[in-house]
């Protein structure tokens, strides 16, 4: 198929030009997600395993400066989701940024975007089931059960729920998010009360002196803060769910701006506020990667059962993240399959209009994670977290590149930008891309895990190249068929 023919097909496929669906993968979905679902999916995306479990190990290594890292990364995460929000209002799609990559970067761009996002969520799923197993081991009645068994059980439960319908998914995420928000608000109120009353925590009076007496804001220097950046990025790695969910809501033009704009203050309140409180209540050295920092605090204030309640909540957060991962990859893979760049079976939908093929493929990779929990239970979470960071950083970079090209076409008069816009374009996109690439490069300073993760980039790149040559003829046939359908 010639380049001119492809360009003609892309122009013709634009909804503003023809009034038809621009992405074949968008056909067949219900529009059952309501405004409250999308709003709470946005909150749930901003509050997950990265905060509830990951903050403990990062506080231990980086100290109170972790709050600054969360703030900086949160600002750039907001830029990414704001850019995605503008693209969504340009053309809502369940294929989200993969569909936009197809429109602005071509099929190769969509191929890379989709499979890197699949890498992100499939490895994040492994991190989530690992976290669930770790949380469950907190209770003595489960300590004798192998970590991999608990991980497999969690995966089976979430898979069953995700296959029922998008409405059930939306309801689950709504209540999961309610639980997470209520718990964080409750913890922050308890923390403020402990500070105001000078109630001892673990035998020590909370306050600023907890920071100053234990090495200050940077107890171990700047390098540990730099090294945790990729983990902090991972903590925000579900904000882009708003873009995917927009394809299954009836009024995206009303719902998406409200959900996106509310993300910024939630980041400041929940992430930065929680970490500041944690640092004021206990020294960073007390926290660990094996236990939620919230559980650590509540277990030390002598409230019977407080640790158990919080542990149950963070268990819910991990289940929510796993649920979201299966949801989003199912939709992304279906968009790719309809264009020929993913296995055909991932395009299949059940009677409830759920793309079960892609969901099952993600679960298959998560089963490999069960094996990782069997072979390396102590390192499983950290290993997959770093691999997932490669996926999310590449996804965010692609979103910003797509937005740059979108703005360029708008300036050329080919497209119309919605009133809901990313401020400061094109500087905002360029600075965000530079920051994300810098975070990736800084992983080299971590010889234990980060450097090994970066060495995977050539391997992943080679796999993508081999994969593209294996499926490019199928992609070309799909494009020819699309052009034939449009020119009938």
N, C-alpha and C positions, 0 to 999 in steps of 0.2 A: 504493500500500500504506500503510495507516495506521501511525501510530507505535506504537499498541498491538499491532498485528500483528507489527511488527518486533521489539518487546520480547519478545513471546511466542515468536517464532522464536529469538531469541538465548538465552532461558532454556532453551527446549527443546533447543537445539543444544548446550548445555553437557554435556560428557562425563559429569559426575557425576550429571546428571539422567537421561540416557537411555542412556548406555553406548555411544553411537555417535560417529563422527568429528565433531568440532566444526568443522573446516575441510575443505571438500571438496577443497581442494588438497593435503591430506595423503595422499589415497588413491593407491595404485599404486606407492609407493616401496618399494624393498628396505630391509632393515635390516642392511646389510653393513658399516657402520662399527663397528669395535671400540673398546674403551677406549683402546688405544694410539693409534689414529687420532685420536680426539677430543682426547686430551691433547696430542698433537703439533700438531694444528690450532690449539689454543689458544696454544701456544708460537709457532708460525709466524705467528699473527695478531699477536702481540706483538713480533715481530722481522721487520722488512721493509725496504722501500725507504726509508721515512722515516728509519730509523737509518743504514742502510748508505750511502745517497747523500746524503740531506737534511742529516745532521748536519754535513757539511763546510762548506756555505754558512752554516749557522746558527752554527757555532763562529766562523767568520770575522767575522760581523756582531755576534753577541751576546757572544762570549767565554766564559769558564768558567762564567758564571752560567747557561748553557744547561742545566747539570746540575740546577739548582734548578727550572728550567722543566719539565724532564722529570719530576722528582719530583712537583711539584704537579699537573701534568696527569695523571700516572700514577695518583695517588690518586683523582682524579675518574673516570678511566677504569675503575678497579677498582669504584667505586660503581655505575657504569652496568652493568658486566658482572655484578656481584653481583645487582643488581635484575633483570636479564634472566634470570639463573640461577634466581631464585625463580619467575619467571613460567614458565620452562621446566618446572620441577617441578610447577607448578600444572597445565600442559597442554602436553606436548611437541608441537611443530609445525614442519614444514619451512618454513612461512610465517613462523615466528618472530615478531618484533615487529609485522609487518604483520597477522598473525592476531590478536595481542593488541590491536592498535589497533582492529581490527574488533570485538572483543569489548567493549572498554571505551570506545571513542570513536565507534563506528559506522562505516559504510562510507566516509564522507568522510575520517575520520581514517586509515583503512587506505589509502585512495587517495593521500593526501598522503605518508604514511609510505613507501609502496612506491615512488612515483615519485621522491621525494627520495633514497631509498636507491639507486635505479637511477642517478640523477644522480651520486651519490657514486662508485659502482663503475665506471660507464662512463668517467667522467673519470679515476678512479684507474687504470683500464686504460690510458688514454692516457699517464698519467705513468709507468706500468710499462714500456710498450713504448718510451717515450722514454728511460727509464733503461737499458733493455737495449741500445739503440742507442749510448748514451753509453759504457757499459761496453765494448761491443765495439770501439768506436773507440780504446780504450786500446791495443790491439794494432795495430802498424803495418800488418800485412797487410790490415786492414779499413778503414783510414783513407780509402781512395779510394772505398769503397762509400757512397753517399748514406745519410744517417741514416734517411730514410723507408723505404728498401728493407729495412734491417735490422729496423726496427720492424714492417713487414708480415710478414717472415719469422717473427719471434718470435710474432706473433699467430696465424699459420697453424699453427705447431707446437703451441701450447698449446690451440687450439681442437680440433685432431684428438685430442689426449689426453683432453680433458675430455668428449668425446662418447662415449667407450668405455663406461665404467661408473663408478658411485660408488666401487666397491671400488678401481679403478685410481686414481681421484682421491685416495682415502684413503691408498693406498700411496705415491703421489707426494708428497703433503704430509708424510707421515711421514718419508720420507727427505730431503726438502727441509729440514724442520725439524731433523733430526739433523745435517745438514751445517751449517746456520746456527748451531746451539747449539755444536757442536764447534769451529767456527771462532772464535766469540766467546770461548769458554773458552780456546782456544789463543792468541788475540790478547791476552787479559787476562793469561795466564801470561807471555807474552813481554814485555808492558808492565811487569809487576811485576818481572821479571828485569832489564829495562833500568833501572828505578828503583833496585833493590837494588844492582846492580853499577856504577851511574853510567856506563853505556855511552852514548857520545855518539850522539845522533840528529840527523842533518843538521848535524853539526859543533857541536852544543850539548849540554851535560850536562843531563839531565832532572831534574826536582825542583820543589819549591814556588817556587823563584826564577823558573822559567819563567813563572809566573802573576804574581808580584809585580813582576818586572822589565818586564812588558809591559802595565801598566795595571791590574793587579789583577783581581778577579772581574768587575768591570764596566768594562772598558777603554773602552767607548763610551757609558757611562751606562745608565740603566734603559730608555729607550725602545726600543733594538734588541731587548732581551729581551721586551718587551711585544709587539713586532711579529712575533716568531717564534712566538708562542703558537699561532696557527692552524696553522702548520706542524708544531708539536709534537703538537697534537691529531691531525693527519693521520697522524702516525707510529704512533698507536695505533688507527688506523681499521679494524682487522680483528678486534678482540677479540670483536665481536658474532657472529662466525662460529660460536662455540660454540653459540649458540641455534639457528642454522640446521641445523648438523650433528646436533643432538640429535634431530631428526625422523627421522634415518636410522640410529639406533643402537638396539639391542634393550633396553638397560638405562640409560636417561637418568638415572634417580634415583640410580644409583651413579656414573655417569661424570661428569655435569655438576658436582656439588659439588667433586669432586677437581680437575677442570680449572680451575674458576673460582678456587678458593682458592690454587692454585699461581701464579696470574698475578701477585699482588702482589710476591712475592719475586723473581720473574723480572724484573719491571720495575725493581726496585731494583738487582739485580745487573747485568743486561745493559745497560739504558739509562743509568742514573745512573753505574754503575761504569765503563762504557766511556767516557762523556764525561769523567769525572774523569781517567781515565788519559790520554786524548787531550790534555787541557789541560795535564797535567804533563809530557808528552813533547815537545810543540812549541807555540810561540805560536799563538794563534788566527788571526793574520794569514797564517800559512803554509797553512792549509787553504783549500779553494775549493769552490764549488758544482759544479764540473765534474768533480771526482774524489772517490771515496770517501775519507774521512779515514783509514780503515784502510790503504788502498792508499798514501796519502801517507806514513804512518809507516813501513810496511814497505819502501817504495822507498828511504827515506833511511837505513836502518840497514845497508845494504851487503850484505844477504843476496840472493844472486842468485836471481831467479825468485820472490821472496816476493811482490812486487807482482802478478805474473801469477797466482799461486795465489789470492790474496785477491780479485783482480778476477773470477776465475772463480766464486768463492763468492758474491760480491755479485750477479753475473749470475744465479746460481741463485735468490737471494732475490727478485729482481725477477720471474723466471719463476713462482715460487711465489705471489707476490702476484697476478699476472695470472690464474693458475690458480684461486685462491680466489675472485677477483671473478666469473669466469664461472660458477663453481659456485653461489655464493650468489644472484646475480641470476636465474639460471635457476629456482631454487626459489621465490624471492620473486615473480617475475612469474607463475609458474604459479598460486600462491595467489591472486593478484589476478585472473588471467584466469578462474579458476573462479567468481569473484564478479562478473565482468563489467567490472572496472575496468582491464583490460589487453587488448591485442589477442588474439583467440581463438587464433591460432596459437601463442602463447607457452604455452598449456596442453598442447601436444602432447608426448608422450614416445616415445622409441624403444624397441626391443625390450629394451634393457638398463636400462630404467626411468630414463632420463636425460631431463629436460625440455629437449629440444634447441631448442625454439622460442625460449624466453627467452635461452638462451645465444647463439643466432645474432643476436638483436636487440642484445644487448650488444656483440657483435663488430662489428655494423654501425656503431655509434657509435665504436668504437675505430678503425675504418677512417677515419672523419673525422679522428681523431687522427693517422693516418698523413699525411693531407693537411696538418695543422697542422705536423707535423715537416718537411714539404716547404716550406711557406711561411715558417715562423718557427722554424727549428731551435734557435736560441739561447734563445728565450723559452718554448718549448713546455712544459717541465717546470714552471716557476714558474706559468704561467697556469693549467694544469689542476689543479695542487696547490691553489690558492686556491679554484677553483670546487668541487673535491671537498670542501674543508673546509665549505662551505655544506651539502652533503649529509650529511656525517657529524655535524655539530653538530645539525642538525634531527632526524636519526635518534636521536641520544642523548637529546635533549630529549623526543621522543615516547616513548621507552622509560621515562624517569623519570615522565612524566605518566601513562602506563599503569599503572606500579607504584603511584603515588599512588592512582589510582582502584581498583586491585586491593585495596590495604590498606583503603581506605574501605569497599568491599563486604564485606571480611572482618570488619570491625568491626561492620557491620550484620547479620552472621550469614548473609549470602548465599553466602559462599565460605569455604573453610578454607585458611589459610596453611600451607605446608609448614614443616618444622622448619628447613630451610635458608633463612635470611632475610637481607634487607638490614638491617644494624644502623642504629639511629638514625632510623628512619622516623617522621614525615614530614620531619624537619629535613634529613636527608641528601639527599632528592630535591630539596627547595626550594633548598638551597645549591648543589647540582650544577647545576641549571637556571640559577640566577643566574650562576654562574661561566661556563657555556657561552655565555650571552647576552652577558656582559661581553667574552669573547674575541671574539665576533662584532663587537661595537661597537668594540673596539680596532683592528680592521682599518682603520677610517676614518683612523687616524693614518699609514697607509702610502699616500701619494698615487699611487705608481707602479702598484701592483697591487692592494693591499687595498681602496682606495676604489673602484676600478673594479669589483672583485668585488662589493662591497656594492650598487653601483648595479644589479647584475644581479638583486637580490632582487625589485624590482617587476616585472621582466620575467618571472622564473620564476613569481611569484605569478599574474600575468595568464595565463600559459600553463596553470597548474594550474586556474584558474577556467574558462577556455575549454574545457579538456579535460574537466572535470567535467560541464559542461552538455552536452557532446557524447556522453558515455557514461552519464549518469544514468538514462536510460530502460532501457538494457541492464542496469544494476545492479539496478534495480527489478524487472525480469523475472527476474533470477537469484535475488533474494530471494523473490519469489512462488513460484518453482519449489522453492526450498529449503523454504519453509513447507508447500507442498503435499506434498512428500516426507515431511516430519516428521509430518504430521497424517493420513497414510494409515492 
